[in-house]
Amino acid sequence: MARNFDMDPEATRAGLSNADAAAASQPGSSGGGLQPGGYTMSLTGAVSGSVAVRQAEAEVQVAANMTSREVSVATVQAAEAANSGALST
């Protein structure tokens, strides 16, 4: 029985979106255990600034990944459509 190797675009997008969301949530996880007061105030400020920069970088990366993902999904769909006969068992 012939079976096509078709990509499920929605499942692919959903899986990659979940990966982007997980990556975007990582940068803000550090620095939560610092107690404010004394010399730690400047350290807390530095950590907060660093976390904000990393969060912004992660958001830019997520946006770039989204664009790349859509191009990749469209490319695979076009290739599958062009080669549908050759992609069956």
KEKE-3310 file (N, C-alpha, C; in steps of 0.2 Angstrom, whole numbers, plus 5000, padded with zeros to 4 digits):
npx = (5004:5003:5011:5011:5024:5020:5022:5015:5009:5003:5005:5019:5022:5016:5024:5036:5033:5030:5043:5050:5043:5047:5061:5061:5056:5067:5078:5073:5074:5084:5092:5083:5084:5091:5093:5087:5096:5109:5125:5120:5110:5115:5120:5108:5102:5111:5109:5096:5096:5104:5096:5085:5091:5094:5082:5076:5084:5081:5068:5069:5076:5065:5056:5064:5065:5052:5049:5059:5054:5042:5046:5053:5043:5035:5043:5046:5033:5031:5041:5036:5024:5028:5035:5027:5024:5036:5038:5032:5029)
npy = (4994:5011:5025:5042:5053:5065:5081:5087:5103:5111:5104:5104:5118:5121:5113:5119:5132:5130:5126:5138:5146:5140:5142:5156:5158:5155:5165:5174:5167:5167:5174:5176:5172:5182:5193:5209:5223:5232:5229:5220:5227:5234:5224:5217:5226:5225:5212:5212:5220:5213:5202:5208:5212:5199:5194:5202:5199:5185:5187:5193:5183:5173:5179:5179:5166:5162:5168:5161:5148:5149:5150:5139:5129:5132:5129:5115:5111:5115:5107:5094:5094:5095:5084:5073:5060:5053:5052:5042:5025)
npz = (5000:4995:5003:5007:5011:5019:5026:5041:5041:5051:5063:5063:5064:5076:5085:5084:5088:5101:5105:5103:5113:5124:5124:5125:5137:5146:5148:5159:5171:5180:5195:5204:5218:5225:5238:5242:5248:5256:5249:5239:5232:5221:5214:5211:5203:5192:5188:5185:5174:5165:5163:5157:5145:5140:5138:5129:5118:5116:5112:5100:5093:5093:5085:5073:5071:5069:5056:5048:5050:5044:5031:5029:5031:5020:5009:5011:5009:4995:4989:4992:4985:4972:4971:4973:4968:4969:4982:4988:4995)
capx = (5000:5007:5010:5015:5028:5018:5023:5009:5012:5001:5009:5026:5022:5014:5029:5042:5031:5031:5050:5052:5040:5051:5067:5060:5055:5073:5082:5071:5074:5090:5093:5077:5086:5095:5089:5089:5099:5116:5129:5116:5106:5118:5121:5102:5101:5115:5106:5089:5098:5106:5090:5081:5094:5094:5075:5075:5088:5077:5062:5071:5077:5059:5054:5068:5063:5045:5050:5062:5050:5037:5049:5055:5037:5032:5048:5044:5026:5032:5044:5031:5019:5032:5038:5022:5024:5042:5038:5028:5032)
capy = (5000:5017:5030:5048:5056:5072:5084:5090:5109:5114:5101:5107:5125:5121:5110:5124:5138:5128:5126:5145:5149:5137:5146:5163:5159:5153:5170:5177:5162:5168:5180:5176:5171:5188:5197:5216:5227:5232:5228:5217:5231:5236:5217:5215:5230:5223:5206:5213:5223:5208:5198:5211:5211:5192:5193:5205:5195:5179:5189:5194:5176:5170:5182:5177:5159:5162:5170:5155:5142:5149:5149:5131:5125:5133:5126:5108:5110:5115:5101:5088:5095:5094:5077:5069:5053:5050:5052:5036:5019)
capz = (5000:4995:5008:5006:5017:5019:5033:5044:5043:5057:5069:5063:5066:5083:5089:5083:5092:5108:5107:5104:5119:5130:5124:5127:5145:5149:5151:5165:5176:5185:5199:5209:5225:5228:5243:5241:5254:5256:5243:5234:5228:5214:5210:5209:5197:5186:5186:5182:5167:5161:5162:5152:5138:5137:5136:5122:5113:5115:5109:5093:5091:5092:5079:5067:5070:5066:5049:5046:5051:5039:5024:5029:5030:5013:5005:5011:5005:4988:4987:4992:4980:4966:4971:4977:4966:4971:4989:4991:4996)
cpx = (5004:5005:5014:5018:5026:5019:5016:5011:5009:5004:5016:5026:5020:5020:5035:5040:5032:5039:5053:5049:5045:5058:5066:5059:5061:5077:5080:5071:5079:5089:5087:5079:5090:5090:5092:5091:5106:5119:5125:5112:5109:5119:5114:5100:5104:5112:5100:5091:5100:5100:5086:5084:5094:5087:5073:5078:5084:5071:5063:5073:5071:5056:5057:5066:5057:5046:5053:5058:5044:5040:5051:5048:5034:5037:5047:5038:5027:5035:5040:5026:5022:5034:5033:5022:5030:5042:5034:5031:5029)
cpy = (5006:5022:5036:5050:5063:5075:5087:5098:5112:5111:5103:5114:5125:5118:5116:5130:5136:5128:5134:5148:5146:5141:5153:5164:5158:5159:5173:5173:5163:5174:5181:5175:5177:5192:5204:5219:5227:5232:5224:5221:5233:5229:5215:5219:5227:5216:5207:5216:5218:5203:5201:5211:5204:5191:5196:5201:5189:5181:5190:5187:5172:5173:5180:5170:5158:5163:5164:5149:5143:5148:5142:5127:5126:5129:5118:5107:5110:5109:5095:5088:5093:5087:5072:5061:5050:5049:5047:5030:5014)
cpz = (5000:5000:5007:5012:5017:5026:5035:5046:5049:5063:5069:5066:5074:5088:5089:5088:5099:5110:5107:5110:5125:5130:5126:5134:5149:5152:5157:5171:5182:5189:5204:5216:5228:5233:5243:5248:5253:5249:5237:5230:5221:5210:5208:5203:5191:5184:5182:5175:5163:5159:5156:5145:5135:5135:5130:5117:5111:5111:5101:5090:5089:5086:5072:5066:5067:5058:5046:5045:5045:5032:5024:5027:5022:5008:5005:5008:4998:4985:4987:4987:4973:4965:4973:4974:4968:4978:4992:4991:4992)
residu = (MET:ALA:ARG:ASN:PHE:ASP:MET:ASP:PRO:GLU:ALA:THR:ARG:ALA:GLY:LEU:SER:ASN:ALA:ASP:ALA:ALA:ALA:ALA:SER:GLN:PRO:GLY:SER:SER:GLY:GLY:GLY:LEU:GLN:PRO:GLY:GLY:TYR:THR:MET:SER:LEU:THR:GLY:ALA:VAL:SER:GLY:SER:VAL:ALA:VAL:ARG:GLN:ALA:GLU:ALA:GLU:VAL:GLN:VAL:ALA:ALA:ASN:MET:THR:SER:ARG:GLU:VAL:SER:VAL:ALA:THR:VAL:GLN:ALA:ALA:GLU:ALA:ALA:ASN:SER:GLY:ALA:LEU:SER:THR)
# end
